[in-house]
Amino acid sequence: MEIEKEVKKMTLGHEFGAGAACLKCKDKCDGFELHFWRKICRNCKCGLAEHDVAMNSEENKKVGKLFEDTKYTALMAKLKTDGVPSYQGNMVAITLPPLSPAYVLPPSAAASVVPPSAMAVRYIELLPPEKRPVAGTEGAAYRRQQMDRQLPEHDQDPSKCHELSPAEVKLMQQFVRKYKDEALGVGDVLLPEEMALVKAGGQGEGEGLGGRLGLEGHLGLEGHLGLEGQSCRHCQQPMRMGEPAVYAERAGYDKLWHPACFVCCTCNELLVDMIYFWKKGKLYCGRHYGDSEKPRCGGCDELIFSNEYTQAEGQNWHLKHFCCFDCDRILAGETYVMEKDKPVCKPCYMKNHAVNCSSCQKAVDPEAQRVSYGEFHWHAEPQCFKCSGCSKCLVGQRFMALKSFLFCSVECKKKIMA
């Protein structure tokens, strides 16, 4: 019965963000219009994150849903709003001295009782400048893009997928339950000397330390709780006294990372809001953890839970989604051309992507032989690839080129260009 409810709920939210301007394409896009299953804009082919849409509430709901029914619920400041868990990703804004920006902290860093001017701000400052989540900067835009990229809604919620069967919904629910129980976590920001104090006091691991430990009274421990032998799991460089480190409970508190090194092992991007997936000794973002478990469709970007799918051009595809990227025509048994890693049917290629012959000005068929020189192209045929002076066929011959003009000799060049 629950699976039937999930099937009935399926929607891609076509009204959300409708008409929003594209931040990338500017006036070339007529406004966001969601493709009915590709998760991109019909008009410009960009994603929702590239459009001017206020995403905070949607991001909060998405991450709240991700951590629903997990032991990390308290860290995510879970609230109930219309039956959907909510997550406050910007729960703490830190204002530095005059002329300094306000920083937005990940939840586990924000939860610490450390005064903002100490560990929390230092954590942010240790991130690459272009990736610091500072309101109104490229770092804020980076966080937004990575939230969309690393944690796709359609990897966790069957209702965000396109026409799953009841069997596929069941398999997806099992997949989600598995990673919530075995892989999903949020990083804890602590001073390594704090962790040494905790271990020296005999406190066990696995209790989510980031929200309970402070600096008070611990800054004079350098002589007793050194950092000997403690190095970053990612870069292998030693940790420095007084600088925060990131810990991952799933990995065990004997492992730690520099803030800038807490990255996905596949894409090497900072784990957005320190949300990680731990598998076989490695940190993954949500997207690449999913990719390590299931094939992903190159058409709709969803994980594939069906036994029947196809492989083409080094990618996996739902059978119904191996379509022309321009017109959605099914390509099974059809001639297609890969254009920017996307399959395009021959008619669309000839209309939208084909280069024109510099001689006859007609589009060059993708299966026809052609000659290219810089930005100019010719049919590799006597009537097109010929000397501009004497009309001699230059296929297989030495030639000189001047913009769109071809010459077999200096004499012909002088005759035309004089």
TILOGU-451679 format. One line per field, with one value per residue (C-alpha): x negated, y negated, z. Coordinates in nm, 3 decimals, padded with zeros to 5 digits. Each point is the difference from the previous one (the first is absolute). Layout:
u <- c(X / ...)
v <- c(Y / ...)
w <- c(Z / ...)
This chain:
u <- c(00.000 / -00.284 / -00.171 / 00.322 / 00.012 / -00.356 / 00.090 / 00.303 / -00.207 / -00.252 / -00.051 / -00.294 / 00.135 / 00.047 / 00.140 / -00.296 / -00.236 / 00.207 / -00.104 / -00.315 / -00.283 / -00.309 / -00.309 / -00.222 / 00.178 / 00.146 / 00.235 / -00.051 / 00.238 / 00.369 / 00.031 / -00.013 / 00.232 / -00.064 / -00.039 / 00.248 / -00.267 / -00.352 / -00.018 / -00.120 / 00.150 / 00.169 / -00.110 / -00.373 / -00.085 / -00.142 / 00.100 / 00.220 / -00.307 / -00.116 / 00.325 / 00.092 / 00.216 / 00.003 / -00.110 / -00.043 / 00.334 / -00.026 / -00.356 / 00.107 / 00.284 / -00.225 / -00.268 / 00.265 / 00.148 / -00.346 / -00.061 / 00.354 / 00.004 / -00.375 / -00.202 / -00.125 / 00.340 / -00.100 / -00.305 / 00.219 / 00.235 / 00.297 / 00.338 / 00.335 / 00.165 / 00.298 / -00.128 / -00.336 / -00.319 / -00.176 / -00.370 / -00.149 / -00.321 / -00.070 / 00.083 / -00.297 / -00.134 / -00.329 / -00.090 / -00.371 / -00.150 / 00.094 / -00.054 / 00.013 / 00.278 / 00.257 / -00.066 / 00.257 / -00.098 / 00.083 / 00.225 / -00.253 / -00.246 / 00.280 / 00.118 / -00.326 / -00.006 / -00.329 / 00.026 / 00.041 / -00.321 / -00.200 / 00.038 / 00.303 / -00.144 / -00.338 / 00.169 / 00.147 / -00.330 / -00.178 / 00.222 / -00.114 / 00.106 / 00.213 / 00.189 / 00.082 / 00.380 / 00.013 / 00.327 / -00.019 / -00.332 / -00.111 / -00.035 / 00.373 / 00.069 / -00.242 / 00.184 / 00.332 / -00.133 / -00.155 / 00.318 / 00.182 / -00.278 / -00.102 / 00.341 / 00.249 / 00.354 / 00.069 / -00.261 / 00.205 / 00.364 / 00.195 / 00.259 / -00.268 / -00.068 / 00.162 / 00.252 / -00.153 / 00.182 / 00.112 / -00.292 / -00.247 / 00.147 / -00.051 / -00.362 / -00.067 / 00.146 / -00.228 / -00.298 / 00.080 / 00.047 / -00.335 / -00.203 / 00.173 / -00.089 / -00.350 / -00.154 / 00.162 / -00.156 / -00.086 / -00.350 / -00.090 / -00.229 / -00.236 / -00.349 / -00.219 / -00.123 / 00.364 / 00.041 / -00.318 / 00.146 / 00.323 / -00.192 / -00.223 / 00.315 / 00.123 / 00.305 / 00.126 / 00.031 / 00.308 / 00.206 / -00.016 / -00.253 / 00.025 / 00.298 / -00.135 / -00.367 / -00.136 / -00.337 / 00.038 / -00.274 / -00.175 / -00.238 / -00.279 / -00.033 / -00.269 / -00.263 / 00.217 / 00.212 / -00.229 / 00.083 / -00.280 / 00.084 / 00.329 / 00.017 / 00.279 / 00.156 / 00.013 / -00.328 / -00.206 / -00.133 / -00.021 / 00.270 / -00.091 / 00.070 / 00.295 / 00.148 / 00.331 / 00.028 / 00.298 / 00.089 / 00.240 / 00.172 / 00.047 / -00.376 / -00.086 / -00.142 / -00.356 / 00.021 / 00.012 / -00.014 / -00.101 / 00.317 / -00.112 / -00.076 / 00.343 / 00.084 / 00.165 / -00.248 / 00.149 / 00.061 / -00.242 / 00.253 / 00.060 / 00.277 / 00.286 / 00.095 / -00.236 / 00.262 / -00.187 / 00.055 / -00.262 / -00.078 / -00.299 / -00.229 / 00.091 / 00.211 / 00.256 / 00.247 / 00.358 / -00.015 / -00.316 / 00.100 / 00.312 / -00.210 / -00.215 / 00.310 / 00.226 / -00.025 / 00.121 / 00.207 / -00.173 / 00.339 / 00.199 / -00.296 / 00.183 / -00.148 / 00.124 / 00.192 / 00.119 / -00.179 / 00.062 / -00.205 / -00.239 / -00.360 / -00.123 / -00.286 / -00.146 / 00.322 / 00.304 / 00.355 / 00.354 / 00.136 / 00.259 / -00.256 / -00.254 / 00.145 / -00.108 / -00.107 / 00.171 / 00.335 / 00.035 / 00.032 / -00.080 / -00.338 / 00.013 / -00.100 / -00.043 / -00.305 / -00.114 / -00.293 / -00.157 / 00.000 / -00.166 / 00.044 / 00.372 / 00.160 / 00.173 / 00.203 / -00.124 / 00.278 / -00.064 / -00.374 / 00.033 / 00.236 / -00.167 / -00.361 / -00.146 / -00.280 / 00.051 / -00.231 / -00.199 / 00.038 / 00.364 / 00.134 / 00.200 / -00.005 / -00.255 / 00.159 / -00.151 / -00.075 / -00.157 / -00.374 / -00.111 / -00.313 / -00.039 / -00.254 / 00.041 / 00.359 / 00.063 / 00.138 / 00.053 / 00.161 / -00.290 / 00.126 / -00.146 / 00.279 / -00.060 / -00.360 / -00.169 / -00.239 / 00.166 / -00.219 / 00.007 / 00.265 / -00.249 / 00.118 / -00.209 / 00.115 / -00.319 / -00.216 / -00.214 / 00.181 / -00.017 / 00.293 / 00.084 / 00.323 / 00.256 / -00.213 / -00.204 / -00.295 / -00.209 / -00.293 / -00.142 / 00.097 / 00.369 / -00.014 / -00.148 / 00.260 / 00.295 / -00.138 / -00.160)
v <- c(00.000 / -00.240 / 00.072 / -00.079 / -00.336 / -00.076 / 00.078 / -00.230 / -00.283 / -00.007 / -00.350 / -00.202 / -00.330 / -00.177 / -00.316 / -00.060 / -00.260 / -00.040 / -00.306 / -00.073 / -00.164 / 00.209 / -00.136 / 00.168 / -00.060 / -00.343 / -00.125 / 00.311 / 00.190 / -00.092 / 00.110 / 00.331 / 00.267 / 00.346 / 00.284 / 00.269 / 00.252 / -00.131 / -00.232 / -00.287 / -00.309 / 00.064 / -00.339 / -00.010 / 00.353 / -00.136 / 00.136 / -00.166 / -00.103 / -00.216 / -00.202 / -00.289 / 00.200 / -00.040 / 00.347 / -00.029 / 00.150 / 00.276 / 00.084 / 00.009 / 00.238 / 00.218 / 00.042 / 00.039 / 00.284 / 00.151 / 00.018 / 00.104 / 00.315 / -00.006 / -00.050 / -00.332 / -00.165 / -00.217 / -00.137 / -00.109 / -00.203 / 00.200 / -00.171 / 00.122 / -00.222 / 00.140 / 00.348 / -00.063 / -00.021 / -00.333 / -00.072 / -00.339 / -00.006 / -00.363 / 00.021 / -00.212 / -00.309 / -00.129 / -00.366 / -00.073 / -00.342 / -00.303 / 00.040 / 00.378 / 00.215 / 00.214 / 00.373 / 00.277 / 00.313 / 00.367 / 00.137 / 00.196 / -00.291 / -00.235 / 00.230 / -00.031 / -00.208 / -00.157 / -00.381 / -00.092 / -00.204 / 00.312 / 00.343 / -00.057 / -00.296 / 00.171 / 00.301 / -00.223 / -00.181 / 00.330 / 00.068 / -00.119 / -00.367 / 00.072 / 00.273 / -00.176 / -00.018 / -00.378 / -00.164 / -00.181 / 00.152 / 00.270 / 00.228 / -00.025 / 00.080 / 00.293 / 00.139 / -00.029 / 00.183 / 00.275 / 00.042 / 00.066 / 00.215 / 00.208 / 00.066 / 00.054 / 00.034 / 00.283 / 00.214 / 00.003 / -00.064 / 00.227 / -00.276 / -00.209 / 00.273 / 00.061 / 00.283 / 00.260 / 00.330 / 00.130 / 00.246 / -00.282 / -00.212 / 00.289 / 00.049 / -00.372 / -00.012 / 00.290 / -00.183 / -00.319 / 00.191 / 00.175 / -00.317 / -00.174 / 00.293 / 00.069 / -00.299 / -00.341 / -00.243 / -00.361 / -00.116 / -00.122 / -00.303 / 00.030 / -00.091 / 00.311 / -00.077 / 00.006 / 00.345 / 00.111 / -00.122 / 00.192 / 00.319 / -00.049 / -00.028 / 00.330 / -00.131 / 00.236 / -00.082 / -00.027 / -00.248 / -00.304 / -00.215 / -00.319 / -00.138 / 00.053 / -00.095 / -00.349 / -00.165 / -00.128 / 00.129 / 00.205 / -00.250 / 00.067 / 00.368 / -00.024 / 00.150 / 00.294 / 00.076 / -00.043 / 00.073 / 00.247 / 00.236 / -00.170 / -00.078 / -00.079 / 00.310 / -00.172 / -00.190 / 00.187 / -00.332 / -00.048 / -00.184 / -00.327 / -00.083 / -00.234 / 00.059 / 00.185 / 00.334 / 00.185 / 00.344 / 00.253 / 00.230 / 00.273 / 00.005 / 00.007 / -00.286 / 00.120 / -00.158 / -00.372 / -00.245 / -00.360 / -00.202 / -00.049 / 00.373 / 00.128 / 00.084 / 00.269 / 00.266 / -00.003 / -00.366 / -00.148 / -00.275 / -00.122 / 00.205 / -00.250 / -00.085 / 00.285 / 00.260 / 00.318 / 00.365 / 00.244 / 00.314 / 00.235 / -00.254 / -00.290 / -00.316 / -00.052 / -00.273 / 00.122 / 00.009 / 00.206 / 00.233 / 00.072 / 00.052 / 00.250 / 00.204 / -00.026 / -00.095 / -00.354 / -00.092 / -00.245 / -00.136 / -00.068 / 00.007 / 00.248 / 00.318 / 00.306 / 00.254 / 00.208 / 00.311 / -00.115 / -00.293 / -00.072 / -00.113 / -00.236 / -00.245 / 00.098 / -00.081 / 00.185 / -00.081 / 00.093 / 00.159 / -00.275 / -00.276 / 00.074 / -00.286 / -00.294 / -00.278 / -00.258 / 00.156 / 00.307 / 00.241 / 00.359 / 00.094 / 00.380 / 00.124 / -00.357 / -00.192 / -00.253 / -00.233 / -00.079 / -00.376 / -00.116 / 00.351 / -00.001 / 00.214 / -00.195 / 00.148 / -00.067 / -00.247 / -00.209 / 00.018 / -00.128 / -00.277 / -00.115 / 00.117 / 00.082 / -00.219 / -00.160 / 00.059 / -00.317 / 00.068 / 00.099 / -00.136 / 00.319 / 00.195 / 00.281 / 00.340 / 00.166 / 00.314 / -00.188 / -00.051 / -00.355 / -00.211 / -00.251 / -00.276 / -00.219 / -00.121 / 00.081 / 00.326 / 00.149 / 00.309 / 00.228 / 00.003 / -00.147 / -00.255 / -00.146 / 00.060 / -00.168 / -00.280 / -00.344 / -00.102 / 00.283 / 00.236 / 00.287 / 00.274 / -00.016 / 00.323 / 00.180 / -00.287 / -00.270 / -00.332 / -00.348 / -00.151 / -00.364 / -00.022 / 00.185 / -00.013 / 00.302 / -00.014 / 00.261 / -00.237 / -00.343 / -00.106 / 00.077 / -00.182 / -00.312 / 00.015 / -00.001 / -00.217 / -00.268)
w <- c(00.000 / 00.088 / -00.332 / -00.187 / 00.180 / -00.112 / -00.361 / 00.016 / 00.154 / -00.287 / -00.135 / -00.121 / 00.134 / -00.333 / 00.158 / 00.231 / -00.148 / -00.317 / -00.201 / 00.202 / -00.193 / -00.078 / 00.175 / -00.258 / -00.331 / 00.091 / -00.274 / -00.215 / 00.229 / 00.004 / 00.361 / 00.186 / -00.133 / 00.140 / -00.248 / 00.096 / 00.096 / -00.067 / 00.308 / -00.222 / -00.162 / -00.333 / -00.132 / 00.080 / 00.124 / 00.328 / 00.340 / 00.261 / 00.202 / -00.294 / 00.014 / 00.228 / 00.238 / 00.378 / 00.107 / 00.378 / 00.101 / -00.261 / 00.108 / 00.364 / -00.074 / -00.214 / 00.266 / 00.269 / -00.203 / -00.046 / 00.375 / 00.094 / 00.212 / 00.069 / 00.318 / -00.143 / 00.027 / 00.299 / -00.183 / -00.290 / 00.225 / -00.122 / 00.002 / -00.122 / -00.261 / -00.186 / 00.078 / -00.167 / 00.210 / -00.030 / 00.015 / 00.081 / -00.202 / 00.084 / 00.370 / 00.106 / -00.171 / 00.137 / -00.043 / 00.020 / 00.086 / -00.217 / -00.377 / 00.038 / -00.150 / 00.176 / -00.017 / -00.014 / 00.188 / -00.052 / 00.273 / 00.202 / 00.009 / 00.096 / 00.276 / 00.192 / 00.318 / -00.111 / -00.031 / -00.370 / 00.004 / 00.080 / -00.160 / -00.222 / -00.190 / -00.021 / -00.161 / -00.273 / -00.054 / -00.062 / -00.302 / -00.347 / -00.037 / -00.306 / 00.187 / 00.325 / 00.043 / 00.035 / -00.097 / -00.334 / -00.113 / -00.242 / 00.303 / 00.065 / -00.366 / 00.024 / 00.304 / -00.181 / -00.306 / 00.211 / 00.205 / -00.327 / -00.146 / 00.301 / 00.152 / -00.284 / 00.134 / -00.240 / 00.177 / 00.322 / -00.084 / -00.241 / -00.048 / -00.176 / -00.256 / -00.339 / -00.021 / 00.232 / 00.017 / 00.343 / -00.007 / -00.071 / 00.281 / 00.243 / -00.111 / 00.033 / 00.350 / 00.099 / -00.151 / 00.194 / 00.324 / -00.052 / -00.046 / 00.291 / 00.225 / -00.133 / -00.177 / 00.060 / 00.247 / 00.083 / 00.085 / 00.350 / 00.036 / 00.300 / 00.106 / -00.014 / 00.353 / 00.115 / -00.150 / 00.174 / 00.329 / -00.062 / -00.077 / 00.303 / 00.211 / -00.135 / -00.186 / -00.268 / -00.366 / -00.211 / 00.202 / -00.228 / 00.184 / -00.204 / 00.187 / 00.355 / 00.018 / 00.060 / 00.028 / 00.356 / 00.226 / -00.269 / -00.156 / 00.247 / -00.085 / -00.266 / 00.226 / 00.096 / -00.307 / -00.299 / -00.362 / -00.060 / -00.282 / -00.087 / -00.369 / -00.243 / -00.154 / -00.341 / -00.046 / 00.263 / 00.132 / 00.379 / 00.192 / 00.170 / 00.363 / 00.043 / -00.345 / -00.036 / -00.172 / -00.142 / 00.136 / -00.153 / 00.248 / -00.261 / -00.057 / 00.370 / 00.205 / -00.054 / -00.349 / -00.072 / -00.290 / -00.059 / -00.075 / -00.363 / -00.031 / 00.099 / -00.361 / -00.212 / -00.114 / -00.352 / -00.093 / 00.257 / 00.084 / 00.354 / 00.157 / 00.011 / 00.360 / 00.099 / -00.100 / -00.092 / -00.091 / 00.135 / -00.196 / 00.013 / 00.163 / -00.228 / 00.016 / -00.276 / -00.081 / -00.042 / -00.380 / -00.025 / 00.281 / -00.204 / -00.312 / 00.189 / 00.086 / -00.306 / -00.369 / -00.073 / -00.305 / -00.232 / -00.105 / 00.319 / 00.247 / 00.222 / 00.143 / -00.186 / 00.208 / -00.295 / -00.126 / -00.354 / -00.125 / -00.284 / -00.023 / -00.271 / -00.038 / 00.336 / 00.187 / 00.134 / -00.109 / 00.086 / -00.318 / -00.032 / 00.060 / -00.273 / -00.201 / -00.209 / 00.233 / -00.222 / -00.094 / 00.231 / -00.292 / 00.106 / -00.149 / 00.019 / -00.347 / -00.127 / -00.122 / 00.259 / 00.063 / 00.338 / 00.050 / 00.324 / 00.144 / -00.080 / -00.274 / -00.277 / -00.286 / -00.353 / -00.097 / 00.314 / -00.056 / -00.355 / 00.112 / 00.323 / 00.018 / -00.342 / -00.141 / -00.339 / -00.293 / -00.076 / -00.372 / -00.062 / 00.332 / 00.060 / 00.327 / 00.011 / 00.067 / 00.313 / -00.204 / -00.292 / -00.032 / 00.059 / 00.026 / 00.283 / 00.031 / 00.309 / 00.011 / -00.368 / -00.142 / -00.345 / -00.148 / -00.100 / -00.357 / -00.323 / -00.041 / 00.350 / 00.106 / -00.295 / -00.081 / 00.004 / -00.293 / -00.250 / 00.146 / 00.027 / 00.240 / 00.316 / 00.169 / 00.100 / -00.134 / 00.159 / 00.034 / 00.146 / 00.190 / 00.059 / 00.202 / -00.214 / -00.317 / -00.115 / -00.240 / -00.175 / -00.065 / 00.072 / -00.354 / 00.057 / 00.332 / -00.164 / -00.275 / 00.243 / 00.279 / -00.222)
